[in-house]
Amino acid sequence: MTANASQTVLVIEDDPVIRGILQLNLVDRGYTVLTAEDGLAGVRTAKDECPGLVLMDIRLPNITGWEATRRLKAEPSTAHIPIIALTAQSTSKDLHRCFEAGCDAFMTKPIQFSQLFTKIEMLLNRPKDSAESAAL
């Protein structure tokens, strides 16, 4: 388990450029960053490391971000971890699918980092027993 899990963010993103940009911005803000390149590796990393938050791309190889989210939310050891969906899709159907899978919030790509950090802080600082979504 990571030393300071509440300040650890797992980035599950298959695009190495986007993954690198997210990692750089998160590290600059003082977060410890773990990364995974696909949905299966992301689920394994989340179970092994129990990060404070997951940034989940929706279109991933092996299993989608929706399926990875469902698996993490179904597992007692990871169900409490907030998940922010990262998606280029912003239709109401896609957003509904994100929340239906168990995501706590969503961000559309391209990422607006000021908005992303606001959502990260809200989710990391919410009461642990709160099941309420950030829905922003």
N, C-alpha and C positions, 0 to 999 in steps of 0.2 A: 504494500500500500504506500502511496506517495506521502512524503513527510507532511505537507500542508495541503491536504486534499481540497479544502475550501477555496484555495487560490490556484487550483490546477484545472486547466481546461483541456479536454480531449477534442481535437479537431479531426473529424472523419470526413475526408475530402479526397476524391481521386485525382483532381487536377493539381499537379505539383506546383504550378505558379500560384494558384489561389491558396493552396495549403501553405505555401511559403509566405505569402503576404499576410495571411491570418496569423501565422506563427510569429512573424516579425512584429506586427502590431500588438499582439497579446503580450509578448515578452517585454516590449517597450513600456507597457502599462503595469509590469510587475508580476504577471502571471507565469506560472510554470506551465509549459505546453507539452502535451503528448499528442502524437499524430497517428493516424491510420489511413491507409489508402483505399480500403474497401469496407463494405458493411460487416463482413464476418470478422475481419481483423479488428474493426472498431468495437464490436460486441465483446470480443475476447479481451481487448485492452481495458474496456470499461469494467468488466468483471474482475480482472486482475488488479487494477490500479484504483478503482473507485474514485474517479475525479469529482471535483465539485460541480462541474457543468460539462455538457457535451454540445459542440457545434456540429450538426448533422447535415451533410449534403443529402439531398433527396435522391438524386440520380447517381447511384453507386454501382460498381460491378459486384458480382456474386449475389448479394441481396440488396434490395433498395433501402434507402434511408427510412422509409415507412416501416419495412419489415424489421430492420435493426432496432428502430424505436420500440416497436411492439415487443420484441424480445427483451429489451432492457427494462421496459415497464412491467413485464410479466414476471421478472426475476426479483424476488424479495431483496437481494443484496444490492440491486441497482435501480429499483423502482423509484427511489427518492431523488435520483439525480435529475436535475432540470435539463431539458433538451431544447435547444433552439434549432429549428429547421432552417437550412439555407437553401433557397430555391430560386431559380430564374422564373418559375411559374407563379403567377399571382392571380390566377382565376379563383373565384369563390370555391369551385370544386376542389382545386388543389389545396387551398388553405383548409377547407373542411377535412380533407384527407390527412393533413398534418396533425390537426387536433384530434381526429378520430384515432390516429395511431398512438397518440399519447404525448405529442410535442407540447411543450409549455409556452412556446413563443415561436415566431417565425421572422425571418428577414429575407427580403428579396435581393437578388444579385442584380447589379453590382452592390456590394456592401457599403453602406454608409456607416463608417466606424463610430461616429459620435452616437448614433442610434443603437448600434450593436453594444457598445460599452454601457449605455444606459440600461439596456435589457439585461445584460450580464449582471450588473450590480443589483438590479431589482431582484433577479432570481436567486443570486447568491445570498442576499440579505433578507429574503422573505422567511417567515417562520417555518421551521422544518415540517410542521404538521399541516401546512397550507397546501391544498391540492388545487388551488385556484390558478388558472392560467394567466400569463401576462398578456396574452391576446393583443399584442401591439403590432 
